[in-house]
Structure formats: structure tokens, C-alpha cells
Amino acid sequence: MPVYSIDRKKLGYLRAIYSDYMIIVRGVIKLMKYFIPKSAAESVTKNSIKLRITAYEANSNYSYLKMENYLKLSEYSSGSTIGYLIYKIELSR
């Protein structure tokens, strides 16, 4: 399911939902991953998800590179769900 920012830019496709985060992936050669809180969803239809953040905010605040340290901390504190997810995404490259 495609995911769009509030400024109508396509961020990628929803791959999974874990805990409080949507995992959005874009690209084939250069894989871009976002870990966006479910609370950032403005509307959900059967065809797409529209977020209440801009594409710039998604890149700046929720890309895997920005969230990597936070995700590692939450892996140790709340179980291995996100750690397993990161492992699965890395294997799918």
C-alpha cells in the first residue's frame, strides 16, 4: 500500500506495522527505510495512507539512519520485535 506525505509526495510502500511504528520502504537499488509512528497517519483508505508530516520531516526525523540508535535502545528494552524486523529488512536487500 503506498504511503504519501501531507505535501503529496510518495514516501514508499507500507511493509509492516510493529508496535507503534509503520515500516515504509522505498526503492530497489537504493533502499530507503522509514520508521514512522502510527500516530502520524492522517487518513487510511483501502488504496493508500496519507501522513500528517511532510516528506522533509520524514527524511529528517524518521529515516532508518536517524532512528537507528533509538531502535537499538528499544530492541534491548522492549524485546526483539524491532531487532528482528531490522534483521529481516537487512536480509531482503
Secondary structure, 3 states (H helix, E strand, C coil): CEEECCCCCEEEEEEEEECCEEEEEECCCCCEEEEEEHHHEEEECCCCEEECCCHHHHHHHCEHHHHHHHHHHHHHHHCCHHHHHHHHHHHCC
